[in-house]
């Protein structure tokens, strides 16, 4: 059998225009990405405004804008404003979840992702325990 006779595996199997675009788009090293965020966020010194007091869910809910975004994950509060542009799924999805507890959503959609490692320098405090 000659090399030309071997059928090559067709890995391009897009179902529609949208999935075709997802398969063909690639981020360049200069574009925002999660590793870049982890490295850049080292200067945050474990939180921009780290609080020793528990943070209420009502307070977190106030921070739901593109220039001021917080989320709760595993009862920890993270300031994600600078992370929005680095989110691989786009900032719009994450912005829609800002001001809220994202724990269930993340575990459902991204069970393999170590959110706490990615956002470790964006940690600002713990959620107040409800009585």
C-alpha positions in Angstrom: 0.0 0.0 0.0 1.4 3.4 -1.0 1.2 6.4 1.3 -1.2 8.1 -1.1 -3.6 5.2 -0.9 -4.1 5.6 2.9 -7.3 7.4 3.7 -6.6 10.3 5.9 -8.7 10.9 8.9 -11.0 13.9 8.4 -11.0 15.7 11.7 -13.0 18.6 10.3 -16.6 17.5 11.0 -18.5 20.7 11.6 -22.2 20.4 11.8 -23.1 24.0 10.9 -21.6 27.4 10.2 -21.4 28.2 13.9 -19.5 25.1 14.9 -17.4 25.4 11.8 -16.3 28.8 13.0 -15.5 27.5 16.5 -13.3 24.7 15.0 -11.4 27.0 12.7 -10.9 30.0 15.0 -7.7 30.0 17.0 -6.4 32.4 19.5 -2.9 33.7 19.0 -0.5 34.0 21.9 -1.0 37.8 22.0 -4.8 37.5 22.5 -6.2 37.4 26.0 -6.3 33.9 27.4 -6.5 32.2 30.8 -2.8 31.5 31.2 -2.1 35.2 30.4 -4.6 36.2 33.1 -3.0 34.0 35.7 0.4 35.5 35.0 -1.0 39.1 34.8 -3.1 38.7 38.0 0.0 37.9 40.1 0.3 41.6 40.7 -3.2 41.7 42.3 -1.6 40.4 45.5 -4.4 38.0 46.2 -7.3 40.4 45.8 -7.6 44.0 44.9 -9.8 44.9 47.9 -9.5 41.8 50.1 -11.9 41.9 53.0 -11.4 40.3 56.4 -15.2 40.6 57.0 -17.6 38.2 55.3 -19.2 39.7 52.1 -23.0 39.5 51.8 -24.7 38.2 48.7 -26.5 41.5 48.5 -23.1 43.3 48.2 -21.9 40.8 45.6 -25.1 41.4 43.6 -24.2 45.1 43.2 -21.1 44.2 41.3 -22.6 43.1 38.0 -21.2 45.5 35.4 -18.4 45.3 32.8 -16.2 47.7 34.8 -17.1 46.2 38.2 -17.8 42.4 38.2 -17.7 40.0 41.1 -18.8 36.4 41.4 -19.2 33.8 44.1 -17.6 30.4 43.6 -17.6 27.8 46.4 -18.5 30.5 48.9 -15.5 32.6 47.9 -15.9 36.0 46.3 -13.8 36.9 43.3 -13.4 40.2 41.5 -13.4 39.2 37.8 -13.5 42.6 36.0 -10.1 42.1 34.5 -10.8 38.4 33.8 -13.8 39.0 31.6 -11.8 39.5 28.4 -9.7 36.4 29.1 -12.7 34.0 29.4 -12.5 31.6 26.5 -16.3 31.6 26.1 -16.4 35.3 25.8 -17.0 38.1 28.3 -20.7 38.3 27.6 -21.5 34.9 29.1 -19.5 35.6 32.3 -20.8 39.2 32.6 -24.3 37.7 32.6 -23.3 35.7 35.6 -21.6 38.5 37.5 -23.0 39.5 40.8 -24.2 35.9 41.3 -23.1 32.5 42.6 -21.6 30.6 39.6 -20.7 27.4 41.4 -23.5 25.2 40.0 -23.1 26.7 36.5 -19.3 26.1 36.4 -19.6 22.6 37.8 -22.1 21.8 35.1 -20.4 23.5 32.2 -16.7 23.2 33.1 -16.2 20.4 35.7 -12.6 20.0 34.6 -11.6 23.6 35.0 -9.8 24.6 38.2 -11.5 28.0 38.8 -9.8 28.6 42.1 -6.4 28.3 40.5 -7.3 30.6 37.6 -8.8 33.2 39.9 -6.6 32.8 43.0 -5.2 36.3 42.7 -8.7 37.8 42.3 -10.0 36.4 45.6 -11.4 39.2 47.8 -13.2 37.4 50.6 -15.7 34.8 51.8 -19.5 35.0 51.5 -21.3 35.7 54.7 -22.9 32.5 56.0 -26.7 32.7 56.0 -28.3 32.0 59.3 
